[in-house]
Amino acid sequence: MSIVGEFKMYASSVETMKKQIRVIFQDVEGEISVELDNSHSPKTVQKIIENLPLEVSIHRWGEELYTEETQIAEVPENAKITVNLFDLAYWPEGKALCLFFGPTPISKAGEIQAYSPVNIVGKIIAHNNEELNIFSKVRDGAKVIFK
């Protein structure tokens, strides 16, 4: 079988899966929902699910929150530097989860840029602006639980 044939067989065997989880910000007594989606990075999403719940410190970089290094270890998988508003990503270089809610310090006009390539693993689900306001309240180093 050719490499193309093997890829098509692998691609058809990976079912699209979406799973909603919560991100609890302990210091501000608030939470948001995120939807994991394996359509871009199926191996990475599987590793995240296997490691839930995940309790970590979180840090701010512009309008991105990223976790300290986690026990999740995955290589770049369809990784990219330019992300979309409200993307949830895994950063292979830092073994961290990233929440993008606006521009980072290296973003260009109209584009949100990650520090280095990230695996897109889902989306932040916002039901209203009040839920989004939580990002401005989170302090650097705060404890967060993904579950």
N, C-alpha and C positions, 0 to 999 in steps of 0.2 A: 504494500500500500504506500502511496506517495505521502509526503509530509502534508500536502494540502488535504488529502483524504483523511489522514489522522486528525488534523486540526478540526475539520468539519465534524468528525465523529465526536471529538472532545467537546466542541462548542455545543453540539446538540444535546450532549449528556448533562450539561450544566443548566439546571432550571433556574429561572429568575425567582428570587426569594426576597421578600420585604418583611422586616420585623421592626416593630416600634418598641423603643426602649426609652427609659427616663434618664435625664441628667439632673441630679439633685445637687444644688449649690448650698452647702450647709451653712456658710457664714451669712448668707442673706435670706435663708429660709425660703428658698424658691426653687422651682424646677422648670425644665422645658422637656419637650418630647423631641426625639430624633427618630427618623426612619432609616434603618439600615437597608441597603439595597445592593445586592450582589451583582448587578448587571455590568458594572465597570471593573470590579476587583473581587471576584468570588472567593479566592483563597484568603484574602485579607479579611473579608467579612466573616468567614467561617472562624478564623483565628480570634476575632473580636468576640464572637458569640461564645466560643469555648472558654474565654477568660472572664466572662461576666459572673458576678458583679465585679467591678473594677473601682477601687477607691484610690484616688491619686490627688496630688496637688496640681493646681492649674496656674498658668502664667499668661500674661497679656503681652501681645506684640501688635501695636496699633489696634485695629478692630478684629483681631484674631485672639482666641483663647486656645492655648495648647497645654497638654498635660506634661508632667514630668515623665521621664522614661518609664515605660510600662514593661510587663513581662511578655508582651506581644512582640514576636520577632518575625517579620515578613519582609520579603524583598520588594523592590518596585514592581508594581503590577498595573500596567497601563497608566503609569505615573505622569503627572503634568504639573507645570508651575502655575499656569493661569487657572484659577478656579472661579466658580460662580458664587454669587451671594447666597448665604445660608448652606453652603456645602459643609458636610462633615467629612473629614479626610484622615487618613493614617499617614504619618510622616516616617518613612523607613529610616532615614538618617538619624532621627532622634528617638525612634521607637515610641512615638507619641500620637495621641489623637488631637485633631485640630478642628475648631469650630470657627468658621469664617462668617462674620456678620458685617463686614465692611472692609475698607482698604487697609493694607498693612503698610509699614514704612517704605517698602520698595514698590508699592503698586504704581501703575501708570494710569493716566487719565482713562476712566471708563473700564479698567481691568483690575481685578484683585489678584495679587501675586503672592504665592507662597515663598518661603525662604529658599526652598529647593523642592524638587519634584515630590508630589504626594499622591497617594492612592485614594481616589474618591470612593467613599464607602456609604454615603447616605446624605440626608438632608435634615436641616433643622425644621421642625414643624412649628409654625407660629400661628396661634389662633387669634391673637390680638396684639396690639402694640405694647400692652402692659407686660406681656410675656417677654417681648424683645427688650424691654427696658432693663431686664435683669442683667444683661451683659455689662451695662455701664456701672452696676453696683458691685460686681465681683472684684474682690481685691486680689492682687498678685500673691500667689502662694496659698490661696484658699483651698480647702478640701472639697472635692467633688466626687460623687458616686455615679457611675454609669451602671444601670441595671434594668 
